[in-house]
Amino acid sequence: MKSGVLARYKDYLNLTPQTPMFSMGEGDTPLVRSRTLEKETGCGELYFKLEGCNPTGSFKDRGMVVAVAKAMEAGSKAIMCASTGNTSASAAAYAAYCGLTAIIMVPEGKIAPGKLAQAIVYGAKIVQIDGNFDQALHLVLKLTETHPVTLVNSLNPHRIEGQKTAAFEIIDVLGDAPDFQFIPVGNAGNITAYWKGYVEYYKSGKAKRRPKMMGFQAEGAAPIVRGHIVEQPQTIATAIRIGNPASWHKAEAARDESGGIIDMVSDAQILEAYHLMATKEGIFGEPASAASLAGLLKLSRQGSDFSGKRVVCIVTGNGLKDADIALKDAGQFARISPKMEDVEKMLGWR
Ligand code: AN7
């Protein structure tokens, strides 16, 4: 049995004897070595961290388990978040497991169907607003200040604490930090959390170096790259369709302290990486997750040299959550009679 984030990393989390200890099996996700794209991008070693293997299919579970444990420790009976989908799925699942109420606020029509299905089935109270994520987060911040319900967006510091454990795992598996880590950036909590994890392990002597943090936003939702709030963020990668990230300054600090960058990739580049990751590596990540690889491809094509370097791309969420995107471009399949002859003809074997 997996021990889970709370038990495995208790020494690095802000737990007390009163913190309830439980796990839905989050964390300890695979770090898979590339077989094809490593060569194509000229990396010494390239790995994919498969965060889609978490219980609700995204990295959010790492932070949610800590946030929910601390909420229960404080006596809370309800949790609330704004979400582009994955945070709400995770909040809904952990609330169900722990007997709490989950209230989630999502932007209407801009959340992948699989994520909405999760929130519905786990029994969350769902508030859809005719607005975007940034507006939802603004409302939720105000509501959780004035009502007896715990905020579980990444402004809740326990979320960041839980999410930093992914950096610990990478070091635990590789024996040291990588040279570069590529990661999608939306609300910017995750890049903040990874950097915190890398710095803590470095300080405790578990790693001899720290990676350059390479964050990638979607071109239509790239406030940090552009240096100003994007009022109407647009991208097919709905998970990172965010125009005013809550952890904006912490993400910039992670970038600057690590000597990394925060850059952007177009929807076309995201979709290309999404398909390459699936067809060349057998990894089905959701579109936002592909921003990591899209960023690596962009830089390697621009001439960046990753030879001799160890590179990790974070695949933040499972592709099944947004199957619509996969099916939309697939076109029509030919339909033939169930006759051996016709099947062989179709396959070009006759
Ligand atoms: C698959 O669920 O913001 O930069 O409300 O679902 O920490 O926001 C999701 C974000 C990357 C960006 N990849 O992480 C939400 C939400 C996936 C995501 C991000 C998200 P942050």
Residues whose N, C-alpha, C, O or C-beta is under 5 A from the ligand:
A	BS01	AN7	A82 S83 T84 G85 N86 T87 S88 P184 V185 G186 N187 A188 G189 N190 I191 A239 A288 S289 T316 G317
